[in-house]
Amino acid sequence: MNEKNTALLLIDLQKEGGTSDVVGMDAIIEKTVALIKQCRRKGIPIIYTRHLNRGDAVGLANREPLNEKGEPLYYHTGTEAIDIMEEVKPEPGDIIIDKYRYSGFHESSLELMLKSLQVNHLIIGGVLTDVCVISTAMDAYYRNYQINLVKDMCGTTTEGAHMAAILMMANWIYDIEIYDTHQLINKLSGEEYHVWKSDGPDELPFTPDNLRRVFDKLTVD
């Protein structure tokens, strides 16, 4: 990862996600705050995605959940649910990308902004790991961005789904680097750090029985 061509991409850290059943959301926000501060010190651009569903239900994904009024149940544009959480709110100069599907790249301005910034490396964290995070990371890989995944800055509604999604990215994004937040902060600070890098496809095959044991291989103290 070359810091001069790197951006921090934060996925859907919105009030909707902050009040949902994401496992360990408080810790995710705490770690995100710390990494944002370090990236600002290093001059690394901060990019936020926001997931939106139009209140009039136009353009919704197939079978998007609706309320009794026929309006979207989640990420309703007529509510504060779509706002970035106060703890990690953008500052002037940060970039907000609005999207209407899981991937931050799908019919959005994200790639236009990344090219304008001459970004080749993405630091990625956010929610949900098994939905918008994995979709965005895979789409970034398809576009030849190098991915630096901060696994303890991601989360979803169950620990198993979180671990499985992280392992799928580890197995199939061949040049991925996976960090815990404090290790990436150490790297950006010029201190000793640890990172997991893939040695080849499907390096971490897992089953329901060994999922946690395989996932633990990603953490190097």
ChimeraX attribute file (.defattr): number of C-alpha atoms within 10 A of each C-alpha:
attribute: neighborCount
match mode: 1-to-1
recipient: residues
	/A:1	14
	/A:2	9
	/A:3	15
	/A:4	15
	/A:5	15
	/A:6	25
	/A:7	22
	/A:8	20
	/A:9	26
	/A:10	25
	/A:11	25
	/A:12	30
	/A:13	29
	/A:14	24
	/A:15	17
	/A:16	19
	/A:17	24
	/A:18	18
	/A:19	11
	/A:20	11
	/A:21	12
	/A:22	20
	/A:23	15
	/A:24	16
	/A:25	22
	/A:26	11
	/A:27	14
	/A:28	22
	/A:29	19
	/A:30	13
	/A:31	19
	/A:32	23
	/A:33	15
	/A:34	14
	/A:35	20
	/A:36	19
	/A:37	13
	/A:38	17
	/A:39	20
	/A:40	12
	/A:41	11
	/A:42	13
	/A:43	13
	/A:44	19
	/A:45	20
	/A:46	20
	/A:47	21
	/A:48	23
	/A:49	24
	/A:50	21
	/A:51	26
	/A:52	22
	/A:53	23
	/A:54	16
	/A:55	17
	/A:56	14
	/A:57	16
	/A:58	10
	/A:59	10
	/A:60	18
	/A:61	12
	/A:62	6
	/A:63	6
	/A:64	12
	/A:65	12
	/A:66	14
	/A:67	9
	/A:68	7
	/A:69	8
	/A:70	11
	/A:71	20
	/A:72	22
	/A:73	15
	/A:74	20
	/A:75	23
	/A:76	20
	/A:77	18
	/A:78	14
	/A:79	12
	/A:80	13
	/A:81	19
	/A:82	22
	/A:83	19
	/A:84	21
	/A:85	19
	/A:86	10
	/A:87	11
	/A:88	17
	/A:89	13
	/A:90	16
	/A:91	8
	/A:92	5
	/A:93	9
	/A:94	11
	/A:95	16
	/A:96	18
	/A:97	19
	/A:98	19
	/A:99	20
	/A:100	19
	/A:101	21
	/A:102	20
	/A:103	22
	/A:104	29
	/A:105	23
	/A:106	15
	/A:107	12
	/A:108	16
	/A:109	14
	/A:110	21
	/A:111	17
	/A:112	11
	/A:113	15
	/A:114	19
	/A:115	10
	/A:116	9
	/A:117	14
	/A:118	13
	/A:119	20
	/A:120	20
	/A:121	21
	/A:122	26
	/A:123	23
	/A:124	23
	/A:125	27
	/A:126	28
	/A:127	25
	/A:128	23
	/A:129	28
	/A:130	22
	/A:131	16
	/A:132	21
	/A:133	29
	/A:134	22
	/A:135	19
	/A:136	21
	/A:137	28
	/A:138	19
	/A:139	16
	/A:140	21
	/A:141	18
	/A:142	11
	/A:143	12
	/A:144	12
	/A:145	19
	/A:146	22
	/A:147	24
	/A:148	25
	/A:149	28
	/A:150	24
	/A:151	21
	/A:152	19
	/A:153	25
	/A:154	29
	/A:155	28
	/A:156	25
	/A:157	17
	/A:158	14
	/A:159	14
	/A:160	15
	/A:161	16
	/A:162	23
	/A:163	20
	/A:164	20
	/A:165	19
	/A:166	23
	/A:167	21
	/A:168	17
	/A:169	23
	/A:170	26
	/A:171	19
	/A:172	17
	/A:173	21
	/A:174	18
	/A:175	18
	/A:176	22
	/A:177	20
	/A:178	26
	/A:179	25
	/A:180	21
	/A:181	20
	/A:182	16
	/A:183	19
	/A:184	23
	/A:185	20
	/A:186	14
	/A:187	16
	/A:188	17
	/A:189	14
	/A:190	9
	/A:191	10
	/A:192	11
	/A:193	17
	/A:194	16
	/A:195	17
	/A:196	17
	/A:197	15
	/A:198	18
	/A:199	12
	/A:200	13
	/A:201	12
	/A:202	16
	/A:203	15
	/A:204	17
	/A:205	13
	/A:206	16
	/A:207	10
	/A:208	8
	/A:209	8
	/A:210	10
	/A:211	16
	/A:212	15
	/A:213	11
	/A:214	17
	/A:215	18
	/A:216	10
	/A:217	10
	/A:218	21
	/A:219	13
	/A:220	12
	/A:221	8
